[in-house]
Amino acid sequence: MAIHGLNISMAVFTALSAYGLLLYFEGGADAAKATSLLTMLSYLAAIAACIAGIGFFGVQLDRRKSEERREEESRKAEEEARKGRRKTVKGA
């Protein structure tokens, strides 16, 4: 879920940013004057939500990856411990 949430947040943020740039280059100040306050506030809210989503899902993804790394390291340590015990028993 963290990966999908992060991807969706980044895609929406990129789309809103691209739309804003296209709007700016096509009409510039005229387009900005033509938009209503409600429309501008809704764009700002959507952009803020996307940034918050990127932060939230990014943290969740980092936690998941660090947990997987810890599990992998503990599995490798257990495997090395078993190999070490086998060698000592074999030599005795």
N, C-alpha and C positions, 0 to 999 in steps of 0.2 A: 504494500500500500504506500509505503514511503516513496518508492521509486516513481509510482504512477502519480502521486500527488505532487512530487517535485517536478516531474515532466509537464504535467498540466499547468502548474503555476508558471513555469518558465515559458511555456508556449503562449499562454494568454498574455503574459507580460510583454513578450516579444511582439505579439500581434498588436497590442495596444500601442506600444512604442512605434511600431512601423506605421500604424494608422495615423498617429499624431504627427510623425515626420512627413508623411504624404500630404496630410491636410495642411501642414505648415508650408510646404514647398508649392502646393497648388494655389493657396489663397493667402497665406501669411496672416497678416493682421486682419484682413477682411473676414477670413474664416473664423478667427478668434472672436471677433465682434459679433458675428452672426450666431454663435452658439449661446444657448441660454445658460444661466447660472446653474440650473438643475443638471443640465447635461455635463457641464464642466465638473461639478461636484461628483456626479456619478462616475466619470472617468477617473477622477482622483481617488475615489473610494475603491474602484476596481484595481487600480495600480497599487494602492496601499495594501489591499488584500492579497494581491499577487506577491508582493515583496514579503509580506508576513508569511504567506504559504511557502515561499522558497526558503525562508529562514527556518520555519517549523519542520518542514519535511526534510530539509537538509540535515538538521540536528538528528532527526529520527533515523535517517539513513546512516549517519556517522556512528550512532550508537549501535545499530545493527551490525555494521561492519566490524566495530571494535569487539563486540561480543563474539562474532564469528572468529576473529583472530585469536581471542583468548581461548576459545574452545579448541581451535586447531593447535595452539601451542601446548595446551594441557594434554591433548591427545598424543602429540609428538613426545612430550615428556614421559607420559605413561609408557609409550612404545619403547623409548630409549631405556627406561627403567626395566622393562621386561627383558630387553635384549641384554642389558647388563647383568641381570640375575641369571639368565641362561648361560652366559659365558662363565660366570663364577661356578655355577653348578657343574658345568661341563668340564672345567679344569680340575675339579676336586676329585 
